[in-house]
Amino acid sequence: MAEITAEQVQRGRGPDPAVLARRKLVTREVKSVRERLTSSTGLERAFDYELLRLFAQYRLNGSIGTPVLAFGVAAAACVWVPAFKVAIWTFFVITSIGLMALLCRRFTLQTTGQVRLRVWRRVFVAAEGLHGLSWAMLLLLFSPEAPGASVFVTTTLLIISAVTVMLSASILSAVYAGLMPITIGIGLFFWGRSEIDSVTTALMAAASQLFFIFLANRLYASSVATIEFRAEKDALIAELETATANSDEARRKAEEANLAKSRFLATMSHELRTPLNAILGFSEVMKNEVFGAHANSAYREYSGDIHDSGQHLLNLINEILDLSRIEAGKYELNEEALSLAAIVDDCSHMLNLRAKAKGQSIREAVEPDLPKVWADERAIRQVVLNILSNAIKFTPQGGEITIKVGWTANGGQYVSVTDTGPGIPEDEIPVVLQTFGRGSLAIKTAEQGSGLGLPIVKGLIDLHGGGFLLKSRPRAGTEVTVTLPAERVMDTLAAVPQPKPSRRSAA
């Protein structure tokens, strides 16, 4: 486990992820080098075992076809050699094949921890050498002067060499052990013969053996590369599973913390609001001098400051509680038919005095004959008040604010508030949308705020299935647009036709 330095503890953060990744890589490389130093092939122990397992698997699969080949060669050899000699040779070949299959079967039945790799490697090399020697004994049955015997023997042994390379390529020393008796036997068989056919056949056999050795090395390299890729894939899968488990655990803890926060705030709602209401009530009485004038006028100013501070604190608590209910999914919508244009007009009049105090002008642009929408009036009013108060807060003296209400392209309705404030850099837009997030320019140029206005707006609009869009550039103002979907727009119902009076009733 990576150690955390004292400096990191003092700063209140964990170790650098880059340092952890580098230490993990170094640890993996050290482990790999240690395993290679203790391996007989220069590979990791897991690779050694996998190569031996491939050898055993291939040899077991070939233990069915190889005896068939041996019986076929024995039947053909009876043309030149007496049957009893061929039978003796066939017995040795089948015995070597059976011994090889028995050893491979025993190896596959052992668990990974029980396998002694060096011992089994030597056993397989010896068994492969015995197998090659049994096939090379075929040369003892034939006379070099027999017509066609040299071609038959050479072809048979080259086929066996190819089979040995294909089945034993995962252990190079076993390939060499299997090819050596065959190569030596062919060399002795053609030794001292100067006929053109014999010389040509011997040269072709030698070239074939060299090619088989080259092919064995290529197949071995391919097997090692395949095992390495598989090990890397398994390591990546393991790391991915670990990262997924850590992520799930972190998400679970975050959800538990968020739920605990929401429960705490919901529980503290009454305890926080009750004393604040008392502070607001008594400070208002003192500010208005209900029971008589203050002996010192400064007390009235202090009472006003207490009332304003308490009101600000109450608004902040209400915002935190609203955001907590939204995040916890406990905010219930009381939906009814309402006019979006009427709510915008009420909010504009409510904040008009604050805008005039800063020399700002508010312009409204509302499309005519907008039908009502099905929504929560308190939530929509809070949305409009938040984005409009933000525009007033961040717009400098003498600025202009524009409110638009109209149709969206897909049949819904929207409210757009555009100001001429300092704007927000593009890279800070995700910051201001976070809880308690504030942009750098806003901190320098505007009055202090909680940073909860826009997150509450986005949460309330999401509850209505609507959309939220913030567009801004430095020194170019900000535009905030909220939309309600088309399914919340109420169509105007046709007038109910009145029944015509009957003649009898008229009479």
C-alpha positions in Angstrom: 0.0 0.0 0.0 1.4 3.4 -1.0 2.5 5.6 1.9 1.0 9.1 2.4 3.6 11.8 3.1 3.2 14.2 6.0 2.8 17.1 3.6 -0.1 15.4 1.9 -1.7 14.8 5.2 -1.3 18.4 6.2 -2.9 19.5 2.9 -5.8 17.2 3.5 -5.5 15.0 0.4 -4.4 11.6 -0.6 -1.4 10.5 -2.6 -1.0 11.6 -6.2 -2.7 9.1 -8.6 0.3 9.4 -10.9 2.7 8.4 -8.1 0.4 5.4 -7.2 0.3 4.2 -10.9 4.1 4.5 -11.1 4.7 2.6 -7.9 2.2 -0.1 -9.1 4.1 -0.4 -12.4 7.5 -0.7 -10.6 6.1 -3.3 -8.3 4.8 -5.4 -11.2 8.1 -5.1 -13.1 10.1 -6.2 -10.0 7.8 -9.2 -9.5 8.2 -10.1 -13.2 12.0 -9.9 -13.0 12.1 -12.0 -9.9 10.1 -14.7 -11.5 12.3 -14.7 -14.6 15.4 -15.0 -12.5 14.0 -18.1 -10.8 12.7 -19.6 -14.1 14.7 -22.1 -16.2 13.5 -20.5 -19.5 13.8 -16.8 -18.6 10.1 -16.4 -18.5 7.7 -16.0 -15.6 6.6 -19.1 -13.7 3.1 -18.8 -14.9 4.4 -18.8 -18.5 6.5 -21.9 -17.9 3.5 -23.7 -16.6 1.3 -22.6 -19.5 3.9 -23.8 -22.0 4.1 -27.2 -20.4 0.3 -27.4 -20.3 0.2 -26.6 -24.0 2.7 -29.4 -24.7 0.7 -31.9 -22.7 -2.6 -30.8 -24.3 -1.2 -31.0 -27.9 0.5 -34.4 -27.2 -2.7 -35.8 -25.8 -4.7 -34.6 -28.8 -2.1 -36.2 -31.1 -2.0 -39.5 -29.2 -4.9 -40.8 -31.3 -3.6 -39.9 -34.8 0.0 -40.9 -34.2 -0.7 -44.6 -33.7 -2.8 -44.6 -36.8 0.2 -43.2 -38.7 2.5 -45.8 -37.1 0.3 -48.7 -38.2 0.1 -47.3 -41.7 3.9 -47.1 -41.9 4.2 -50.6 -40.5 1.8 -52.0 -43.1 3.8 -50.3 -45.9 7.1 -51.4 -44.5 6.1 -55.1 -44.8 6.8 -54.7 -48.6 10.5 -54.6 -47.8 10.9 -56.1 -44.3 9.6 -59.3 -42.7 6.4 -58.8 -40.7 7.9 -60.0 -37.3 10.6 -57.3 -37.5 8.0 -54.6 -38.3 5.9 -55.9 -35.4 8.8 -55.4 -33.0 9.4 -51.9 -34.3 5.7 -51.1 -34.1 5.6 -52.2 -30.4 8.4 -49.8 -29.5 6.7 -46.9 -31.3 3.3 -47.6 -29.7 4.9 -48.0 -26.3 6.7 -44.6 -26.6 3.4 -43.0 -27.7 1.5 -44.5 -24.8 4.2 -43.5 -22.4 4.0 -39.9 -23.7 0.2 -39.9 -23.4 0.4 -41.3 -19.9 2.8 -38.6 -18.7 0.8 -35.8 -20.3 -2.4 -37.1 -18.7 -0.8 -37.3 -15.3 0.5 -33.7 -15.7 -2.9 -32.3 -16.6 -4.4 -33.9 -13.5 -2.1 -32.1 -11.1 -3.0 -28.6 -9.7 -0.8 -25.6 -10.5 0.7 -25.5 -7.1 1.8 -29.2 -7.1 3.6 -29.1 -10.4 7.4 -29.1 -10.3 8.2 -27.3 -13.5 11.8 -28.2 -13.9 11.2 -31.9 -13.2 8.3 -32.1 -15.7 10.3 -30.2 -18.3 13.1 -32.8 -18.1 10.6 -35.7 -18.2 8.9 -34.4 -21.3 12.2 -33.8 -23.0 13.3 -37.4 -22.2 10.0 -38.8 -23.4 10.2 -36.8 -26.6 13.7 -38.1 -27.2 12.5 -41.6 -26.6 9.7 -41.1 -29.1 12.1 -39.8 -31.7 14.5 -42.7 -31.1 11.7 -45.2 -31.6 10.8 -43.8 -35.0 14.5 -43.6 -36.0 14.8 -47.3 -35.3 12.8 -47.8 -38.6 16.2 -47.2 -40.3 17.5 -50.5 -38.8 14.9 -52.5 -40.7 15.9 -51.4 -44.2 18.9 -51.9 -46.3 20.2 -48.9 -48.2 20.5 -51.0 -51.4 16.8 -51.9 -51.4 15.0 -50.2 -54.3 12.8 -47.4 -53.1 13.6 -48.0 -49.4 15.6 -44.7 -49.0 12.8 -42.6 -50.3 10.2 -44.4 -48.1 12.2 -44.1 -45.0 13.2 -40.5 -45.5 9.7 -39.4 -46.3 8.3 -41.2 -43.2 10.9 -39.7 -40.9 10.4 -36.2 -42.3 6.6 -36.5 -41.7 7.3 -37.6 -38.1 9.7 -34.6 -37.8 6.9 -32.2 -38.9 4.5 -33.8 -36.5 7.0 -33.4 -33.7 7.5 -29.7 -34.5 3.7 -29.1 -34.5 3.0 -30.9 -31.3 6.1 -30.1 -29.2 6.8 -26.5 -30.3 5.9 -25.1 -26.8 9.1 -26.8 -25.4 12.1 -26.1 -27.7 14.4 -28.5 -25.9 11.8 -31.3 -26.5 11.7 -30.5 -30.2 15.5 -30.8 -30.4 15.4 -34.0 -28.4 12.8 -35.5 -30.8 14.6 -34.4 -34.0 18.1 -35.4 -33.0 17.7 -39.2 -33.2 15.9 -38.9 -36.6 18.6 -36.5 -37.9 21.5 -38.7 -36.8 19.8 -41.8 -38.1 19.2 -40.3 -41.5 22.8 -39.1 -41.6 24.1 -42.6 -40.7 21.7 -44.2 -43.2 23.2 -42.2 -46.1 26.8 -42.1 -44.9 29.3 -43.2 -47.5 26.8 -43.4 -50.4 27.7 -41.4 -53.5 24.8 -42.1 -55.8 23.1 -39.0 -57.0 19.7 -40.1 -55.7 21.1 -40.8 -52.2 23.0 -37.5 -52.1 20.0 -35.6 -53.3 17.7 -37.3 -50.8 20.2 -36.7 -47.9 20.5 -33.0 -48.8 16.7 -32.6 -49.0 16.4 -34.3 -45.6 19.1 -32.0 -44.0 17.4 -28.9 -45.5 14.0 -30.1 -44.2 15.4 -30.6 -40.7 16.9 -27.0 -40.7 13.5 -25.7 -41.8 11.7 -27.6 -39.1 14.1 -26.1 -36.5 13.4 -22.6 -37.8 9.6 -23.3 -37.8 9.8 -24.7 -34.2 11.4 -21.4 -33.0 8.8 -19.3 -34.7 6.0 -21.4 -33.3 7.6 -21.1 -29.8 7.8 -17.4 -30.1 4.2 -17.2 -31.2 3.1 -19.3 -28.3 5.0 -17.1 -25.8 3.5 -13.9 -27.4 0.0 -15.4 -27.1 0.5 -16.3 -23.5 1.9 -12.8 -22.8 -1.1 -11.1 -24.4 -3.5 -13.3 -22.5 -1.7 -12.5 -19.2 -1.9 -8.8 -20.0 -5.6 -9.1 -20.8 -6.2 -11.0 -17.6 -4.3 -8.3 -15.6 -6.3 -5.5 -17.3 -9.5 -7.4 -16.5 -8.5 -7.8 -12.9 -7.6 -4.1 -12.6 -10.9 -3.1 -14.2 -12.8 -5.3 -11.8 -10.8 -3.8 -8.9 -11.5 -0.3 -10.2 -15.2 -1.1 -10.7 -15.4 -2.5 -7.1 -13.7 0.6 -5.7 -16.0 2.9 -7.8 -19.1 1.0 -6.6 -17.9 1.3 -3.0 -17.1 5.0 -3.4 -20.5 5.6 -4.9 -22.2 3.7 -2.2 -20.4 5.7 0.5 -21.2 8.9 -1.3 -24.9 8.0 -1.6 -24.9 7.1 2.2 -23.3 10.4 3.0 -25.7 12.3 0.8 -28.6 10.5 2.4 -27.3 11.2 5.9 -26.9 14.9 4.9 -30.4 15.1 3.6 -31.8 13.4 6.8 -29.8 15.7 9.0 -31.0 18.8 7.2 -34.6 17.6 7.2 -34.3 16.9 10.9 -32.7 20.3 11.6 -35.2 22.2 9.6 -37.5 23.0 12.5 -34.6 23.5 15.0 -33.0 26.1 12.6 -36.1 28.0 11.5 -37.7 28.4 15.0 -34.9 30.5 16.5 -34.5 32.4 13.3 -38.2 33.3 13.2 -37.8 34.6 16.7 -34.8 36.7 15.8 -36.5 38.1 12.8 -39.7 38.9 14.8 -37.9 40.6 17.7 -35.4 42.5 15.5 -38.3 43.8 13.3 -40.1 45.0 16.5 -36.9 46.7 17.6 -36.2 48.1 14.2 -39.6 49.7 13.9 -39.5 50.9 17.5 -42.9 49.5 18.2 -42.6 49.9 22.0 -40.9 53.3 21.8 -38.0 55.1 20.4 -34.4 54.0 21.1 -32.3 56.1 23.4 -29.5 55.8 20.8 -30.2 55.8 17.1 -27.4 53.3 16.5 -29.6 50.6 18.1 -32.1 51.0 15.4 -29.4 50.5 12.7 -28.1 47.5 14.6 -31.7 46.0 14.8 -32.0 46.5 11.0 -28.7 44.7 10.4 -29.8 41.9 12.7 -33.0 41.6 10.8 -31.3 41.6 7.4 -28.7 39.1 8.5 -31.4 36.8 9.9 -33.4 37.1 6.7 -30.4 36.2 4.6 -29.6 33.2 6.8 -33.2 32.0 6.6 -33.2 32.3 2.8 -29.9 30.3 2.7 -31.4 27.6 4.9 -34.4 27.4 2.8 -32.3 27.0 -0.3 -30.2 24.3 1.2 -33.2 22.4 2.4 -34.8 22.7 -1.1 -31.7 21.5 -2.8 -31.4 18.6 -0.3 -35.0 17.6 -1.0 -34.4 17.7 -4.7 -31.2 15.6 -4.5 -32.9 13.1 -2.2 -35.9 12.8 -4.6 -38.3 14.0 -1.8 -39.4 17.2 -3.5 -43.1 16.7 -4.3 -44.7 18.7 -7.2 -48.1 20.2 -6.6 -49.1 20.6 -10.2 -51.8 22.8 -11.6 -52.6 24.8 -14.6 -50.7 28.1 -14.6 -49.7 30.9 -17.0 -46.0 31.1 -17.5 -46.2 34.7 -18.7 -48.2 35.7 -15.6 -45.6 34.3 -13.3 -42.8 36.0 -15.2 -44.7 39.3 -14.9 -45.2 38.9 -11.2 -41.5 38.1 -10.6 -40.5 41.0 -12.7 -42.6 43.5 -10.7 -41.4 41.9 -7.4 -37.7 42.5 -8.3 -38.2 45.8 -10.2 -37.4 47.9 -7.2 -34.1 46.1 -6.7 -33.2 46.7 -10.3 -34.1 50.4 -10.2 -31.9 50.8 -7.1 -28.9 49.8 -9.4 -30.1 51.9 -12.3 -31.0 48.8 -14.3 -33.9 48.4 -16.8 -35.9 45.2 -17.2 -37.5 44.5 -20.6 -40.1 41.9 -21.2 -40.9 40.1 -24.5 -43.8 37.7 -24.3 -45.4 36.0 -27.2 -49.2 36.6 -27.3 -51.9 33.9 -26.6 -49.6 31.4 -24.8 -51.7 28.6 -23.3 -51.3 27.5 -19.7 -48.9 24.8 -18.7 -49.2 22.0 -16.1 -46.6 22.6 -13.5 -45.9 23.4 -9.8 -46.4 27.2 -9.4 -44.1 27.5 -6.4 -41.3 25.7 -8.2 -41.7 27.7 -11.4 -41.9 30.9 -9.5 -38.7 30.0 -7.6 -37.0 29.2 -10.9 -37.8 32.6 -12.4 -36.9 34.5 -9.3 -33.6 32.8 -9.0 -32.4 33.4 -12.6 -33.8 36.9 -12.5 -32.2 37.8 -9.2 -28.9 36.4 -10.5 -29.1 38.7 -13.5 -29.8 41.7 -11.3 -27.0 40.7 -8.9 -24.3 40.3 -11.6 -25.4 43.1 -13.9 -23.5 46.4 -13.3 -25.0 49.8 -12.7 -27.1 51.0 -15.7 -27.2 47.6 -17.2 -30.1 46.0 -19.1 -32.0 42.7 -18.4 -34.2 41.1 -21.0 -36.9 38.5 -20.2 -38.4 36.4 -23.0 -41.3 34.0 -22.9 -42.4 32.0 -25.9 -42.7 28.8 -27.8 -39.9 26.2 -28.3 -39.3 24.5 -31.6 -40.9 21.2 -30.3 -44.1 22.8 -29.0 -43.0 23.6 -25.4 -42.6 26.9 -23.7 -39.5 28.7 -22.5 -38.3 31.5 -20.3 -35.0 33.2 -21.2 -33.2 35.9 -19.1 -30.3 37.8 -20.7 -28.2 40.3 -18.9 -25.3 42.6 -19.7 -23.1 41.5 -16.8 -19.4 40.4 -16.8 -20.2 36.9 -18.2 -18.6 33.6 -17.3 -15.6 31.9 -18.9 -16.5 28.8 -20.8 -14.4 26.5 -18.6 -16.1 27.9 -15.4 -19.7 27.1 -16.5 -19.6 23.6 -15.0 -18.3 25.1 -11.8 -21.2 27.6 -11.4 -23.7 24.7 -12.0 -22.3 22.8 -9.0 -23.5 23.2 -5.5 -21.9 26.3 -3.9 -20.0 26.9 -7.1 -19.1 30.5 -8.1 -17.1 31.8 -11.0 -14.0 33.9 -10.6 -15.4 37.0 -12.3 -18.6 36.8 -10.3 -16.7 36.7 -7.1 -14.7 39.9 -8.0 -17.6 41.9 -9.4 -20.8 40.8 -7.7 -22.2 40.8 -4.2 -21.8 37.6 -2.2 -24.2 34.7 -2.7 -24.6 31.1 -1.7 -24.0 29.5 -5.0 -27.2 27.4 -4.8 -29.5 29.4 -7.2 -28.6 27.7 -10.4 -28.4 24.1 -9.0 -31.9 24.6 -7.6 -33.1 25.9 -10.9 -31.7 23.0 -12.8 -33.1 20.5 -10.2 -36.6 21.9 -10.3 -36.6 22.0 -14.1 -35.4 18.4 -14.3 -38.3 17.4 -12.0 -40.6 18.9 -14.7 -38.8 17.0 -17.5 -37.7 20.3 -18.9 -34.3 21.6 -20.1 -31.7 24.1 -18.8 -29.2 26.0 -20.9 -26.6 28.5 -19.8 -24.7 30.5 -22.4 -22.1 33.1 -21.5 -18.8 34.7 -22.5 -16.6 37.1 -20.6 -17.7 40.7 -21.1 -20.6 39.6 -23.3 -23.2 38.9 -20.7 -25.1 35.7 -19.7 -28.2 34.1 -21.1 -30.1 31.5 -19.0 -32.9 29.5 -20.7 -35.3 27.1 -19.1 -37.8 25.1 -21.1 -40.9 23.0 -20.3 -41.7 20.1 -22.6 -44.6 20.0 -25.0 -46.5 17.5 -23.0 -46.9 20.1 -20.2 -48.6 22.6 -22.5 -52.3 22.5 -22.1 -54.3 22.6 -25.4 -57.3 24.9 -25.5 -60.4 22.8 -25.4 -63.2 23.5 -27.9 -66.4 25.1 -26.6 -69.0 22.6 -25.5 -72.0 22.9 -27.9 -75.2 24.0 -26.2 -78.3 21.8 -26.9 -81.0 23.5 -29.0 -84.3 24.2 -27.2 -87.1 21.9 -28.4 -90.3 23.3 -29.8 -92.4 21.7 -27.0 -90.3 23.4 -24.3 -90.5 26.7 -26.2 -94.3 26.4 -26.3 
